[in-house]
Amino acid sequence: MRKLFPSRTCLWLFRVMQDLCISPQCCAQKMTSATRFGERNWIVEKEFPLRCGDFSFSGRSVAGFGTSIMVSELGILFDVGCLPEGSEGIPNVLISHGHGDHIGSVFSHARIRRMLGAKLASYVLPRECHENFHALFTASCALDGDAGFASCLADITKSAPVDGSLPIGKSRFVTAHPTEHRVPSVAYLVWESKRVLLPEWKGRSPDEIRAAVKQGTSINAVEHVPLVGFSGDTTIAGVLRHPDLLRARR
C-alpha cells in the first residue's frame, strides 16, 4: 500500500476500507497499476462504484489523468478533472485545488448543464484559485464561440468555506480545511444537522415530552454530524491536522 500512495491519500477511500473491513492488501488488489514513474510513483485507478452505508461513490480517479468522485445522494461532485456518467446532474462541485486533473472538465460540466436546460451549478474552490479559474473559464467560452457565457462566473463561483460553512440542501452544509500541497488546496467535509433530545429528556415517557412541548419547554438541541470527508491531494499530515476529517462516517 505504501508504494501505491507514497505521499498522498484520499481520506474517504480509507474510510470505505475501514467500514467495509477491506484490508490495505485487498484494496491494493482492487486497483490497477498502470504506468510507473520512477521508484515512488504509480498511476492508480480506483474501482467504482462503491457503496458505503447510505451513500454510493461513483466516478473515476486516475492520478495525473482525472479525478471526479460523485455522491449522488448528497448532490455533490468532489473535483471535476473528468466527467463521469451522470455527473452533469450534480449541482454542487467542490474543487480541492487547481491542477488540471482535478479541475480540467469544469467548463464542459457547466456547458452540458446549460445545454440540458439545468440550473447553473455552483463551483466551490480555494479563494486563491479564483482569478485563474475565471481566466480558464473565460478562455474556454471564447474557444467555444460563446464568450457571453462567461458572464455567469459571478453567480457560479464560490470560495471554499475555510472560515465558515456553505449550505448544501436544507439540513447539510460543507466546511473546507487547508491541506498540504504544492498549490493552494483544501479538504472538504460534509455535515448533517440533526435535532436530538437534550440529555435530561432522554428516557422520559412520550406523555412527558408532549406535555413539555405543549408548555413551550425546549427539549431539543442541534447536533452537527460529519458525514463524508474528501481530502483531494495532500500529505497524510495535511489530513491529520484536522481531527473532524477523521470523524467523518465515510
C-alpha positions in Angstrom: 0.0 0.0 0.0 2.9 2.3 0.7 4.2 2.1 -2.8 0.8 2.9 -4.2 0.4 6.0 -2.1 3.9 7.4 -1.5 2.7 10.8 -0.1 -0.9 11.4 -0.9 -4.2 9.9 0.1 -8.0 10.2 -0.4 -9.5 10.2 3.1 -12.8 8.8 2.0 -11.1 5.8 0.4 -9.6 4.7 3.7 -13.0 5.3 5.4 -14.5 2.9 2.8 -11.8 0.4 3.5 -12.4 0.7 7.2 -16.2 0.5 7.0 -16.2 -2.5 4.7 -13.4 -4.2 6.6 -11.3 -4.2 3.5 -7.6 -4.7 4.2 -5.0 -2.5 2.5 -3.7 -5.6 0.7 -7.2 -6.4 -0.6 -7.7 -2.7 -1.6 -4.4 -2.8 -3.5 -5.6 -5.8 -5.4 -8.7 -3.9 -6.5 -6.6 -1.1 -8.0 -5.0 -1.1 -11.4 -1.4 0.0 -11.5 -0.9 1.4 -15.0 2.4 3.2 -15.6 5.3 3.6 -13.2 7.2 6.8 -12.9 10.5 6.3 -11.1 10.7 4.4 -7.9 8.0 6.1 -5.8 5.1 7.0 -8.0 2.3 4.9 -9.6 -0.8 5.8 -11.5 -3.5 4.1 -9.5 -7.1 3.8 -10.7 -9.8 3.2 -8.0 -12.7 0.9 -8.9 -16.2 2.4 -8.8 -19.0 2.3 -7.8 -18.5 1.8 -4.1 -21.5 1.5 -1.7 -20.8 2.6 1.8 -23.7 2.9 4.2 -26.3 5.4 3.0 -24.0 6.7 0.2 -22.7 5.5 -3.1 -19.4 6.7 -4.5 -19.0 6.7 -8.3 -16.8 8.3 -10.8 -13.1 7.9 -11.7 -9.8 8.7 -10.1 -6.6 8.2 -12.0 -3.6 10.1 -10.7 -2.4 12.7 -13.2 -5.3 11.9 -15.6 -8.5 12.9 -13.8 -10.3 12.7 -10.5 -14.1 13.2 -10.1 -16.0 11.5 -7.3 -19.7 11.7 -7.3 -22.0 11.2 -4.3 -25.5 11.4 -5.8 -27.4 11.2 -2.5 -25.7 14.5 -1.5 -25.8 16.1 -4.9 -22.0 16.6 -4.7 -19.2 16.2 -7.1 -15.7 16.2 -5.5 -13.3 17.6 -8.1 -14.0 17.8 -11.8 -10.9 16.5 -13.6 -13.1 14.3 -15.8 -16.9 13.9 -16.4 -18.2 10.5 -15.1 -21.5 9.3 -16.4 -24.3 11.2 -14.6 -22.1 14.0 -13.3 -23.9 16.5 -15.4 -26.8 16.1 -13.0 -24.8 17.2 -9.9 -25.4 20.8 -8.9 -22.6 21.2 -6.3 -19.0 20.8 -7.4 -16.3 21.0 -4.7 -12.9 21.5 -6.1 -9.9 20.8 -3.9 -7.2 22.6 -5.9 -6.4 23.9 -9.4 -4.4 21.1 -11.0 -5.8 20.1 -14.4 -6.6 16.5 -13.3 -8.9 18.0 -10.7 -10.5 21.0 -12.5 -9.9 20.4 -16.2 -13.5 19.5 -17.1 -15.3 22.3 -15.3 -16.2 24.2 -18.4 -17.7 21.0 -20.0 -19.7 20.4 -16.9 -21.2 23.9 -17.0 -21.8 23.8 -20.7 -23.6 20.5 -20.7 -25.8 21.5 -17.8 -26.8 24.7 -19.8 -27.4 22.6 -22.9 -29.7 20.3 -21.0 -31.6 23.3 -19.5 -30.5 22.6 -16.0 -29.8 25.3 -13.4 -26.2 26.5 -13.3 -24.1 24.6 -10.8 -22.0 26.0 -8.0 -18.3 25.6 -8.3 -16.5 25.9 -4.9 -12.8 26.2 -4.9 -10.0 27.9 -2.8 -10.1 31.6 -3.0 -6.5 31.7 -4.3 -7.7 29.9 -7.4 -10.5 32.3 -8.4 -8.5 34.6 -10.7 -7.0 31.7 -12.8 -10.3 29.8 -12.7 -12.1 32.8 -14.2 -9.4 33.1 -16.9 -9.7 29.4 -17.7 -13.5 29.6 -17.9 -13.5 32.8 -20.0 -10.9 31.4 -22.4 -13.0 28.2 -22.7 -16.1 30.2 -23.5 -14.3 32.1 -26.2 -12.9 28.9 -27.8 -16.4 27.5 -27.8 -17.6 30.6 -29.7 -19.8 31.7 -26.7 -17.9 34.4 -24.9 -21.1 35.7 -23.3 -21.4 32.6 -21.2 -18.6 33.8 -19.1 -21.0 36.4 -17.6 -22.3 33.7 -15.3 -18.9 33.5 -13.4 -20.0 35.7 -10.6 -23.0 33.5 -9.9 -21.4 30.1 -10.1 -18.1 30.7 -8.3 -17.9 30.3 -4.6 -15.0 30.3 -2.2 -14.2 27.2 -0.2 -15.6 28.0 3.3 -12.3 27.8 5.3 -13.6 30.3 7.9 -17.3 29.2 7.9 -19.7 26.9 6.2 -21.7 26.6 2.9 -25.2 25.3 3.0 -25.9 22.2 0.8 -29.6 21.5 1.0 -31.9 22.0 4.0 -30.0 20.2 6.7 -26.5 19.8 5.4 -23.5 22.1 5.0 -19.9 22.0 3.9 -16.7 23.1 5.6 -13.3 23.4 4.0 -9.9 22.8 5.6 -6.5 23.8 4.2 -4.2 20.9 3.4 -0.6 20.4 2.3 0.1 20.5 -1.5 2.4 22.5 -3.8 -0.6 24.7 -4.8 -3.4 26.1 -2.6 -5.6 23.1 -1.7 -8.4 22.2 0.7 -10.2 19.1 2.0 -13.9 19.1 2.3 -16.2 17.9 5.0 -20.0 17.4 4.5 -22.0 17.7 7.7 -25.6 17.0 8.6 -27.6 18.9 11.3 -29.9 16.8 13.4 -32.3 17.6 16.1 -31.7 15.4 19.2 -33.3 15.2 22.6 -31.4 17.1 25.4 -29.7 14.6 27.7 -32.1 15.4 30.6 -35.1 14.4 28.4 -33.8 11.1 27.2 -35.7 8.2 28.7 -38.7 10.3 29.5 -42.2 9.0 28.5 -43.9 10.2 25.3 -46.6 11.8 27.5 -44.0 13.9 29.5 -42.3 15.0 26.3 -45.6 16.0 24.7 -46.6 18.0 27.8 -43.3 19.8 27.8 -43.5 20.7 24.2 -47.1 22.0 24.8 -45.8 24.2 27.6 -43.1 25.6 25.3 -40.2 23.9 27.0 -37.1 23.4 24.9 -36.3 19.7 24.7 -34.1 19.5 21.7 -30.6 20.5 20.6 -29.0 20.7 17.2 -26.2 18.2 16.7 -23.8 18.5 13.7 -22.6 15.1 12.4 -19.7 14.8 9.9 -20.9 12.6 7.1 -18.3 12.5 4.3 -14.7 13.7 4.1 -12.7 14.3 0.9 -9.0 15.2 1.1 -8.0 15.7 -2.5 -4.3 15.6 -3.0 -2.3 16.1 0.2 0.1 14.5 2.6 -1.2 12.5 5.5 -0.1 15.3 7.7 -2.5 17.6 5.9 -5.3 15.3 6.9 -4.3 14.7 10.5 -4.2 18.4 11.3 -8.0 18.4 11.0 -9.5 15.9 13.5 -13.0 16.4 12.2 -12.0 14.8 9.0 -11.2 11.7 10.8 -14.6 11.7 12.5 -16.4 11.5 9.1 -18.5 8.4 8.7 -17.4 8.0 5.2 
